Amino acid sequence: MSEAAVVVTDVEKVFGRGSAEEVMALSGVDLTIQPGEFVTLIGPSGCGKSTFLRLVGDLLEPTAGSVDVFGKPAHQARLDQDYGMVFQHAGLFDWRKVAANIELPLELKGWTKADRAARAREMLDLVKLPDFGGHYPRQLSGGMQQRVSIARALSFEPRLLLMDEPFGALDEMTREHMQGELLRIWRETGTTVVFVTHSISESAFLSNRVVVLSPRPGRIHSIVEVDLGERTEDTREDPQFFRASTEIREALRSVEDGS
């Protein structure tokens, strides 16, 4: 078997340790994610989903335990730029045009102007926005801005993409469209994806595996395997999709009941 993309071992995260405001966000978390997987985290609000993602991305350090990304500590993986990140808000720079936003990580890596421009064009083609490189973010819809954010995160070909509720602020139809686009991009790039959501249907539609977390302190309550083959719009009407959604819903209910 190839080297795991992410290995989280007995991880604990405590905020404000030793203070009156001490909060244990995660406890005893173990999870291994293989290259090319699409894994979704779901659970009650405040259960540590985003904290888990930030630990993998080295935006936070675990209080105990370890996080390895492609066989190296998360901190080294961040220095090696092994992953990209996409958040709920696109986080584009208003004063930079779309192509310049996509080029920013490449600029920081020292790519030449010509190479940056060529890569930005490739990424705009990937997210199906080839004619918008010269626009400013404010001229794009919310869904289009998120596509640009995904293009920027993938511009330097990271092996891992971390996504924290990237479609949470979108209307339902745009959200479903973006889910389909993300799966297309995932298939075309082979990137490993770790995705945080509150949506049962979204987790079932996107994932190979759905990790259900318990209320704080977050622990892995269960993992739901999802096998729907290649997803299309018809997948949303497939009985297997409803069965997967039901299994995830029942796991969440079990979490709420404390069982």
N, C-alpha and C positions, 0 to 999 in steps of 0.2 A: 504494500500500500504506500502511496506517496505521502510525503511529509504533511502533517495536519496544517490547516490554515490557521486555526486558533485552538489553543489548549488553555483552558481556565481550570486551575487546580486549587480546591479548598479555599476559595477567595472570600474574604470578609472585607467590608468597607464600613468604617465608622466615621461619621462627621462630628467634629467638636469633641473629640475623645477627652474624657476627664473633666469636661465642663458641665454646667447645669443644662446646657442645650444638646448634650450628646444624643446622637441618633445613629442607630445601627441600620444601615440601608440594605446591606447584603450579608448573608451568612452561609458558609459552607457550600458555596457554588462550585460545581464541577461540570464542565461542558467541553466537548471536543467537536470542532467543525472542520469538515474535510474540504479540500480545494474544489471549487465549482459548486458548492452547495448554496442554496438560498434558504437561510434560517431566519425565522421571525420570532421575536419576543413579544409576548402578550401577558397581561395581568392587570390587577386593580391599579388605580392611580396611586402613585407613591410607593410602588413595590420594588423599585430599583432598576427598571428597564433601561432608562437613559443613563443611570450610573454605570450599569454593566457595559453599555456601549462606550462610555467615556473611559472606562478602565482598559478596554481593548485598544482604544485609540490613544492611550497614554495622555489623556487630558486630566486624568486623576490617577493616583497611585493606590493600590490596595493596602489596607491596614494589615492584612495577613494573606498568605497564599501567593500564587504566582499567575501571571498572564504571559503566554508565549504566542507569538505571531510568526508563522513560517519558521519555527525552530529557534527563534531568538526572543529575548525579552521585549515586551511591548515598546519600551523606550527606544531600543535600538531599531525596531521596525519603523517607528515614527521618524527617526533620523534618516533611515534608509528610504523613506517615502514609499513604504509597502502598501499604504492604504490611502483612500480618499474618503471624505466625509460630506454628507448632505444632511442639512437640518430642515426643520419645518418651514423656516423662512429662507428664501433663496440666498440671502446674504450677498447680493451682487453690489458692486460699487457703482452708484448712480452716475458718477462723472466719467466712468469708463464705458465705452461702447461694448456691445455684446462680445465681439471677437476679442477685444482687449481684456475683458473679464476672464474669458476662457484661457487666454495666454498667460495670465498672471503667474500661476505656478511654474510655468515653463520659463518665464522671465527670471523668477527667483532661482531657478536651477541653472541659469546661464545659457539657455538656448539662444541661437542667433535669431535675429528678427525674421529672416526668411523662413527658418524652420518653425518658429512659433506661428507664423501666419498660415503655413501649410497645414500644421497640426490643427489649428483652430478651424480651418475649412473642413478637415476630415471629421472633426467632432460635431460641427454644425450639420454635416450630412448625416452623421450617426443619429442625432436627435431630431432629424427632419426639420431643421430650421436654416436651410442653406442661404436664404435670402435676407437673414436678419442680423448678420454680423456687424453691419454699420448702424444698427439702431441702438438706442439707449434702453436700459432695463425698464424705465418708466413707460416706454412705448409698447411693452409686451404684456400680455395677460399673465395671471398668476401661474397657470399651467406652463406657459412658455418660459417664464422665468425659472421655474423648477427644472425644466429641460436644460436650460443654460447652466444651472447649478450642477446638474448631473454631468454635463459635458465638461465643465471645469474640473470636477472631481476625478473624471476618467482621463483627462488630457495627458497625464504623464504615465498612463498605463499601470495604475496600481493593481496589485493582485487581490486586494480586499477593498470592498466598498461598505462603509458603515453609514446607515441611514436612520435618522431619528424622526419618525413621523413626518416624512417629507411631503405627504399629500393631505395632511390633517386640515389645512386651511382651505382646501379646494372644494368646490361644489361636487355633488355626487357624480354627475356625468363626466366632468373633467377628471375627477379622481379615478374613475374606471378606465378612462382613456389612458391616463398616465400609468396605471398599473400594467396595461397591455404594452405600452411603450417601454417600460422598465424591463419587462420580461423579454421583449425583443432584444434590447441592448444587452441584457444578461446572457442570452443565448449567443449573441454575436461576439461578445468579448470573452466569455468564459470566466468572468470575475466572480469571486466568492462574495456573497452579499449577506450582511447581518442587518436586519430591518426591525425597527420598533414600531408597533402600532397598537391602537386601542380597538381596532375593527376586526371582528371575527371573520367577516366575509373577506376582507382584504388579506388576512393571514392565510386563510384557506386557499384563496386564488393564487397567491404568489409563491407559496413556500414548498420546499421539500419536507421541512420539519418545522413544527410550531412548538416553541418552548414556553410552557405556561408557568409563570412565577406566582408564588404565594404573596400575601400581604406582607408589609414590612415587619421584620427584616426579610427581604426577598430571598427565597430559596426556590430551587427548581421543583415544582410540584409534580409535573408530568411533561412528557414530550409526545406530541401527536405526529405520527408519520402521515404525510399526504402524498398520494400517488395518483395524479390526475393526467399524467402524460403532458403533451404540449398544450398549454392553455390557449384557448381562443374565446371569443365572445360567447360561443355556444357552451363553453364550460360552465358558465354561470347557471345554465338550465339543466346541467347534468346531475342525475341522482347521486353520483359519487361526490360531487361538490357539496350537495346538501348533507350527505352523510359525514363528510369531513368537517363541515361547519358545525354540525350537531355535536360531534365528538369534542371539538374545541369548546363549544358552549357548555357542555356538560362538565368538562374539566374546570372551567372557570366557576361554574356553580359549586362544584366540589371545593374549590379554593375558598369561596365565600362562606361555605358551610363549615369550613375548618376540618374537612375530612380528607 
